Amino acid sequence: MAVRSFEDFVAKATGGKNRPYRYQARLAEQGLPDVLRVPTGTGKTLAAVLPWLYRRQVEPGVTPRWLVFVLPQRVLVEQTVARVREWVERLGLPVGVHVLMGGEDPEALEWTSGPVGDRVFVGTQDMVLSRLLMRGFGEARSSWPRSFGLLHAGVQFVFDEVQLMGPGLPTSLQLQGLRDSFGTALPCRSMWMSATLDPDRLGAPDFARDLSVVELGDDDRDEGLWKKLDARRTVAELRLGDPDGRHYPKALAERVLAEHRAGTRTLVVVNTVDRAAAVFAELRRAAPAARLVLLHSRFRPGDRRRQVDGALTQPGAQGTIVVSTQVLEAGVDVTSETLVTEAAPWSSLVQRAGRCNR
């Protein structure tokens, strides 16, 4: 395709729905940094994929040939893959889009036996990091060295929502440090993204260097972006007793029904799967007119896909109530009129708040 400005590139990729924010255009001009720290709802997925794809068209010699997008949870993968495939299709580029989720990529033989051309891989951290450690989860033992070699050569890694990665975060840092120290057949880079990331905490025994950091500043003031960031959210405390008590799920369900507004989406985020199921059962027992959706990490792939679609579908006349664990806390592009959340670590509350009036 004939590449003009990054703004035209984004417009074509998104079907004219989006224009890039200034910080996203800066990434297209300068390349991806080590750390991207911007608030929730400001387009981190687009900022990771389309600037890399744009630079592959204008500066292919210095831009890694593959992009590996690493997510902490399975529920985030399907939405990200669908979005990337939509962008690539609209742009008409010969870029393969693959899923690393333990045998769910029927084209694995294609990219491992013919590793030429531009490709985007999206996978959970266990699938990606295990391959980088030559212990590919869901792979035949004979394939381990092949995936190891290919994924350590000419790859731009993007680690999203790193506050949820746990031990995967220091592992990713150490691996990048080893690549820097020993060298690779083709240069590899890594970018870590989160709204609550502290760059000073990004270190490992073999990874200790100054990091390039991109975050929003005064030069990034954009009418559309700051309208999102300045959106009003009214906060109120609910006291419903012991969360592990018998009456808690019913009390929470009653309060959710009282706060829900017809024609809108209400998100209810709780901290355990059992509690989410109990609150959902109480809501079903109350039989409201609103559509009810339960979402957590223990659904089978097909069921999970249907639940995610139900959560993201535009609310009808009576609205939608989504009861979820932290799977909706990060990465999923969804907004709500009302958000009810249990107490959680500060980073989790920041992420959950980003799903309200977004």
N, C-alpha and C positions, 0 to 999 in steps of 0.2 A: 504494500500500500504506500501511497505517497504521504509522507509525514510532514505536517506543517507545524502548527503550534501545539503545545500540550493541552491547551484549552479545547482545541478542535478534536484532539485525540480522545479526551475524556467525554466530550459531547457525543462523539460517534459511538464510543464504547457503551455509554449509558442510555443510548437512544434519545439524547437531548434532555434527559432528566436532571443531569448534574453539570455543574461547572466546577473546576477545581478551586479549593481554598488556596490562599496564598502559600501556606506552608507546604501543601501538596505539590504546588508548582515548583517550589524551592527544591523539593526532593527530586523532581524530574530534571532540574537543571544541574544539581550538584551531586546527585547520587544518594543512596540510602545511608543514614548515619549508623553508629553503633547503638544508639538509644533513641527511641521515639516516645516522648512522654507528653501526651495530649489528652484532654478530658474525654470521657465517654460521649459517644454520639457525634464525634467530629471526623468520622470517616477514616479510621486507621486501616481498615482492610483495603480500601481504595488507595490509600497512601502507600501501602506496601506493594501492591500488585501493579497498578497502572504506571507509576513512575519507573519501575524496573522494566516493564514491557516497552514503554516509550524509549528508554535508553538503549534497549536492545535493538531498536530500529535506527537510532541516530548515532550511537557509539557502541557498536557490537564488540569491538576489539577490547574494550576495557570493562564491559559489563558481563558478569557471570552468565553462562548460557542457561542455567537452570535456576528456578526459584522453588525453594522448599518451604512451605508455609506450615508451621508447627502449632497445633492447638492443644490445650490441656484436656479437652473433653470431647467425646464422640459426637455429642448432640450439636456441636458447632461445625462439624466437618461438612455435613450435607449442605447447609446453607452457604458456606463459603465456596464449596465446589460449584454449586449451581450458579452462583454469582460470577465466578471467574470464567466458567464456560460460556455464560451469556456475553460477557465482555469480549472474549476471544472470538466468538462467532460473529458478533456485530462488526468487529474490526477486520474480519476476514483474514486473520493471520494463521499461518501453519504452525500453531503451538499446541502441543499435546497437553492435556490436563488429566492428571492421574490421582487416584486415591490410594493412600497408604494406610490400609485398615485391616491388615491380616487376611489376605486372600480375596479382598473385595475388588481388586483391580484386575480385570480379565486381560488387560494389555501389558501385564508385567513382563512377559517374554519380549514384547516389542522394545521397551525402553532399556532392558538389560542386555539384549543381544544386538541392538542397533542404537547406541546412545548418541546419535547425532541430532541436531536440531534443537530448537527451544522447547522447553517443557516446564510445566508448573505441577508441583506435587503438593497435595494437601493431606495431612495426616495428624493423628494424635501423637503426643510426645513419646509414648511407649513404642509405637511403630517406627518412628523416625530414629530415636536415640538408640534403640536396640540394633538397628541396621548400622548406625555409625559406630557401634561397639562390636560389630561383626557377630551379632547374635540375633539376627533378624527374626522378630516375633512373627509367627505365621508363615515363615519361609522355610523351604527345604534347607537342610544343613549345607548342601552343595552350593546353594545360592548365596550364602553369607559373604564369602570373599568378593563376589562380583558386585553386590549391592554396596558393600563397604568401600570398594575402590571407586565406584561411580559417584557415590554421594560425598566423597571427599575430594572432588576435583571439579572446579568451575561452578560452584554452587553458591547462591545467595540464600542464606537461611533467614527466616523471619520467625521469631518466637513471640507468639501473641499471648496476652493476658498472663504474664510471667508470675504474677502474684499467686496463681493457682498451680504452678508447676511443681512445687515442693522440691524434692531432690533432683528433679530434672533440670532446674535452673543452674546449680553449680556444675552439673554434668555438661550442659551445653557450653558453659564458660570454659571449663577445662579443655574440652575438645577443641574449641577455637584457639585456645592458647597453645595446644600441641600442634595444631596446623600451622600457626604462626611460627613456632619454634623450629619444626622439622621441615616445613615447606610441603607443598603439594604439587601434583602435576599441573594443575591449573589453579589460580588463586581462588580462595573461598572467603566469604565474608559472612558476618552474622549481624542481625539487628534484633534487639529486644524491645518489645512494645508493652506499655501499660499506662493507665491513667495515674497509677499510684506508685510507680517505680522510683526507687531512690538509686541513682547511678553510682553513688558512693559505696553501695553494698554489692556491686557487681565485681567480684574478684574470685580468683581461684589460684592454686599453687603455681600454675603455669600461665595465668592470665592476669597480669597486673600492668596496665598501661592506661594512659589518658584516653578517655572515650569521647567521641564526638556525640553531642546531644542536641536533638531538635525538640523544641517545645514552643508554645505560643508566646509571642511577644507583642509589643505595640504595633510593630510593622505588619502583623497578621490580622489586624482589625478588618473584618469583613462583615458586611451587613447581615448576610445569611448565617454565618457562623456565630456571630455574637448574639444574634437573636435566639439561637439555641442555647448558648451558654448563659444568657441572662434570663431565661425563662423562669417564671416564679414557681416555687414549690413551697407549699405550706406544710409544716411538720407538726405532728401532734403525737403525744405519747399515749399508748394503750397499756393499761394494767389489767391483765387477765388471769393472774395467778400463776401457779407453778406450771411451766410448759410440759412437764412430765405427769401432771395430774390428770385424773379421769375426765374432768369437766372442761379441760382447756380446749380441746378441738371444737366442742360445741360452742363455747364462748367465743372463740375466734371466728367460727363460721357465721354466727349471728352478727358479729360486728362487721364482717366483710359484707354481708347482705345489706346491712344498714348504710354502709358507705358507698356501695355500688350505685352507679348512675346508668340509666337506660341509654343504649346507643354508644356506650364507651367500653373500653377494656380496663378491667381491674386485675392487677397482678398481686398474687399472694405468695411471698417467698419465705419458706420455712427452712430449718437447718437439717432436717433428717427426712429420709424417705418414708419412714413409718408415720411420722407426724403429718407429712403431706397427704398420705393416703387416708389418715384418720379425718383430717379437715375436709378433704374432698368427699368422703363418705357422709359427713354431716351436712355438707352443702347439698348433696344429692337427695338426702333424706328430706331436706326442706323444700325440694322441688321448685326452685325459682324459675322464672321465665327466661332468665339469661342462660346462654350456652355455657356449659362447664367443661373445662379441660384440665386434665392432670398430666404433669410432665416431670419425669425424673430420669435418672440414668439407667434404670434397670429394665426398661422396655426392650423387647427384641427389635432389631433394625426396622422391620416393616411397620410395627406398631409405633415405634418412636417417630418415624417419619410422619405418620398420620397425626400423632399428637402435636408435633411441631407445626405442621400445616394448620391444625385447628387453632393453635395459639397465635399464629401469625396472620390468620385470615381476618379481613376487615370485620369488625363487630357489626352484627345486625341490629334491628330496631331495639331489641332488649339488651343488647350488649353481650360481652363475654367475660367470664371470670376464669382466670388461669391460676391454678395452684401448682407451685413449682418448688423444687429444691434449688440449689445454687446453679443448676445448669442454665438458667436464664440470667444469671448474674453478670455474665460477661460474654461479649462476642456476638450475641444474637441481636439482630437489628429489629427491635420491637419497642414500642412506646405504650404508655398507659395514662389514663386520666387519674387513676387512683392506684397507689402502691401501698400494700400492707406488708411489712417485713418484720421478722423477729430480730432481736438484738444479735449483732454479729461483730467480728473485728472491723475496725474502721475502714480498711481497704475494701472489704466486702460491702459495707454500707455505701461507700462512694460509688461502687460499681452498680449496686441496686438502684440508687437514686438516679443514675443515668438512664434508667428505663422508665422514668416518670416525666411526663410533659417534655418529651425529647424533641 
